[in-house]
Amino acid sequence: MDYKFSKMVEYRRATLREDDAPETPVEGGASLDSVEVGFQKRTGHLLGLHTQLELVLAGVSLLLAALLVGCFVALGVQYYRDPSHSTCLTEACIRVAGKILETLDRGVSPCEDFYQFSCGGWIRRNPLPDGRSRWNTFNSLWDQNQAILKHLLENATFNSSSEAERKTQRFYLSCLQVERIEELGAQPLRDLIEKIGGWNITGPWDQDNFMEVLKAVAGTYRASPFFTVYISADSKSSNSNVIQVDQSGLFLPSRDYYLNRTANEKENIS
């Protein structure tokens, strides 16, 4: 009985502590060599399992990489086949390209003076006009657009389908009829005053039609005789907009219109 107990203790020590294992085989045929062989077999099984997983992941990665490369190639082919990405040879593109080439000064090296190289041609072809403190491409485009609009508005054969454009032309042509304007004098202004209720500054104001007159002046003729109404940022909270009511001002462009004497001054006062 004592012998069996001692054998059991030695077996447990051999299992848990390899340095204390006995040199002779223990009961059941187990030895240190047999334990090592079993451990090596288990380790080899785990390595084989990881190797298979790595092979699967590597295969999937290669497949995804091949698909990604194929997508890039397909997009590149489609990009170069698209006619919109080819060289533009339309009349508008050629005109713009010519404008850009005219602005260059090829007599100057861009490495020495890039500004003169890129803008020297435009500066040479566009000297500063009289009465202008500065001149650039935006000013030039503005003058060109004004000339185009003037030509369209003065064209007697201009026939537009837009009512707004026809009104604009009639308004512009009416301003050119200087003789007719001098002939009418202040009569159109008098007719307008009578239309909106008359000239009641020197007499009592008719309270019954005040709102109608104000609506006609502010709505139809876009004037603000007593106050102005507009929308802007709130002074107490800049994140929100509020309706602002402010004092009105003078309608004529400058002070001279109110002080200069005209031929119709006495007639207007009377």
HELIX and SHEET records of a PDB file:
HELIX    1   1 ASP A    2  LEU A   16  1                                  15    
HELIX    2   2 GLU A   18  ASP A   20  5                                   3    
HELIX    3   3 LEU A   32  ARG A   81  1                                  50    
HELIX    4   4 PRO A   83  HIS A   85  5                                   3    
HELIX    5   5 GLU A   91  THR A  103  1                                  13    
HELIX    6   6 PHE A  114  ARG A  125  1                                  12    
HELIX    7   7 THR A  137  GLU A  154  1                                  18    
HELIX    8   8 GLU A  163  CYS A  175  1                                  13    
HELIX    9   9 VAL A  178  LEU A  184  1                                   7    
HELIX   10  10 GLN A  187  LYS A  195  1                                   9    
HELIX   11  11 GLN A  207  ASN A  209  5                                   3    
HELIX   12  12 PHE A  210  LYS A  215  1                                   6    
HELIX   13  13 ALA A  216  THR A  220  3                                   5    
HELIX   14  14 ASP A  256  LEU A  259  1                                   4    
HELIX   15  15 GLU A  265  ILE A  269  1                                   5    
SHEET    1   A 2 PHE A 227  ALA A 233  0                                        
SHEET    2   A 2 ASN A 241  GLN A 247 -1                                        
END                                                                             
